[in-house]
Amino acid sequence: MKIKQSPLKLLDFVIINSNYRIIQPSKSINLKEAALAYDIDLNYAIKNDTDFYKIFIKAEINLGPDTKSGYSIFAEGVAIFKIDNNISEDDKKALLNYSSVPIALNYLRGYISNLTSYGPFGKYTLPSFDTKDLIIQKSKSTLRHKKEKK
């Protein structure tokens, strides 16, 4: 099948901050099992910069006071997009939320996978999750934040 080009154009993705450490286990562990217990916090922000849109995305994996054996990772990146001007504002918002965020997330997922591929426990892949729920949580959080500012 032939593809139809999207009005959303990915221009670049870069990592802007990263920290990775290994937490040695007291005994041999199965990373796949240990990773299921990792706390994962994911957040993003969409910034409009004239003709470009920047999606800042960060993942905090197994950080905080209750860290588990294995990997502890912080990774933050930014994806830069351009959107064709010949679409409506509603379509732009939909593209930004439901296309650009998952694209940025997949680049971050790839970075984390590559980063850990040389680690002693093998490659860690950020698990699949409900992206729609993430976007709904973000929307609620943004609305709460706006109300608190007033």
C-alpha positions as CSV (number, residue, x, y, z in Angstrom):
1,M,0.0,0.0,0.0
2,K,1.1,3.5,-0.7
3,I,1.4,5.8,2.3
4,K,-0.2,9.2,2.6
5,Q,2.2,11.8,4.1
6,S,1.1,13.3,7.4
7,P,0.9,17.0,7.9
8,L,3.0,16.3,11.1
9,K,6.7,16.3,10.2
10,L,9.3,15.1,12.7
11,L,12.4,17.3,12.3
12,D,14.6,15.9,15.1
13,F,14.7,14.2,18.4
14,V,17.5,14.8,20.9
15,I,18.3,13.6,24.4
16,I,18.8,16.7,26.6
17,N,19.4,15.0,30.0
18,S,20.1,11.4,31.0
19,N,21.3,9.5,34.1
20,Y,21.7,5.8,34.3
21,R,22.9,3.7,37.2
22,I,23.0,0.0,38.1
23,I,21.8,-1.1,41.5
24,Q,23.6,-4.3,42.3
25,P,21.4,-7.1,43.6
26,S,22.3,-9.1,46.7
27,K,21.7,-12.2,44.6
28,S,21.2,-13.2,41.0
29,I,18.0,-11.6,39.5
30,N,15.9,-12.1,36.5
31,L,15.7,-8.5,35.1
32,K,12.4,-9.2,33.3
33,E,10.8,-10.1,36.6
34,A,12.5,-7.3,38.6
35,A,11.6,-4.7,36.0
36,L,7.9,-5.5,36.5
37,A,8.2,-4.0,40.0
38,Y,9.9,-0.8,38.8
39,D,8.0,2.5,39.5
40,I,7.8,4.4,36.2
41,D,6.9,8.0,36.0
42,L,6.4,9.6,32.5
43,N,5.7,13.2,31.8
44,Y,5.6,15.4,28.7
45,A,5.1,19.1,27.8
46,I,4.1,20.5,24.4
47,K,5.6,23.9,23.6
48,N,4.8,26.0,20.5
49,D,7.8,28.0,19.2
50,T,6.5,30.0,16.2
51,D,6.4,27.5,13.3
52,F,7.7,24.6,15.4
53,Y,6.3,22.4,18.1
54,K,8.6,20.9,20.8
55,I,7.5,17.8,22.7
56,F,9.6,17.5,25.9
57,I,9.3,14.0,27.3
58,K,10.9,12.4,30.3
59,A,10.9,9.0,31.9
60,E,11.9,8.2,35.5
61,I,12.4,4.5,35.9
62,N,13.1,2.9,39.3
63,L,14.0,6.2,41.0
64,G,13.2,7.5,44.4
65,P,13.5,6.0,47.9
66,D,12.1,2.5,47.0
67,T,14.5,1.5,44.2
68,K,14.7,-2.1,43.2
69,S,17.8,-4.0,42.0
70,G,18.6,-3.6,38.4
71,Y,18.5,-0.3,36.4
72,S,17.7,3.2,37.6
73,I,17.2,5.5,34.7
74,F,16.3,9.1,34.1
75,A,16.0,10.2,30.5
76,E,14.6,13.4,29.0
77,G,14.4,14.3,25.3
78,V,12.8,16.7,23.0
79,A,11.2,16.0,19.6
80,I,10.8,18.9,17.2
81,F,7.9,18.9,14.8
82,K,6.5,21.1,12.1
83,I,2.8,21.0,11.1
84,D,1.4,22.0,7.8
85,N,-0.5,25.2,8.0
86,N,-3.4,24.1,5.9
87,I,-5.2,22.1,8.7
88,S,-7.5,23.3,11.5
89,E,-6.5,24.1,15.0
90,D,-8.5,21.1,16.3
91,D,-6.6,18.8,13.9
92,K,-3.3,20.3,15.0
93,K,-4.2,19.7,18.7
94,A,-5.1,16.1,17.9
95,L,-1.9,15.5,15.9
96,L,0.2,17.0,18.8
97,N,-1.5,14.9,21.5
98,Y,-2.2,11.6,19.7
99,S,0.6,11.4,17.2
100,S,3.6,13.5,18.3
101,V,3.6,12.4,21.9
102,P,3.7,8.7,21.0
103,I,6.4,9.4,18.4
104,A,8.5,11.2,21.0
105,L,7.9,8.4,23.5
106,N,9.0,5.8,21.0
107,Y,12.3,7.6,20.4
108,L,12.8,7.8,24.2
109,R,12.0,4.1,24.5
110,G,14.6,3.3,21.8
111,Y,17.2,5.4,23.6
112,I,16.6,3.6,26.9
113,S,16.8,0.3,25.2
114,N,20.1,1.1,23.5
115,L,21.5,2.6,26.7
116,T,20.8,-0.5,28.7
117,S,21.8,-3.0,26.0
118,Y,25.4,-2.9,27.2
119,G,24.4,-3.3,30.9
120,P,25.0,-6.3,33.0
121,F,21.3,-7.2,33.1
122,G,20.7,-6.9,29.4
123,K,18.4,-4.6,27.5
124,Y,15.5,-2.9,29.3
125,T,12.5,-1.9,27.3
126,L,10.0,0.6,28.6
127,P,6.8,-1.4,28.8
128,S,3.7,-0.8,26.7
129,F,1.1,1.3,28.4
130,D,-2.1,3.1,27.8
131,T,-1.0,6.3,26.0
132,K,-4.6,7.6,25.9
133,D,-4.7,7.4,29.7
134,L,-1.4,9.3,29.9
135,I,-2.8,12.1,27.7
136,I,-6.0,12.2,29.8
137,Q,-4.0,12.4,33.0
138,K,-1.9,15.2,31.5
139,S,-5.0,17.1,30.5
140,K,-6.5,16.9,34.0
141,S,-3.2,17.9,35.5
142,T,-2.9,20.9,33.2
143,L,-6.5,22.0,34.0
144,R,-5.8,21.7,37.8
145,H,-2.6,23.7,37.5
146,K,-4.4,26.5,35.6
147,K,-7.1,26.6,38.2
148,E,-4.5,26.8,41.0
149,K,-2.8,29.8,39.3
150,K,-6.0,31.8,39.2
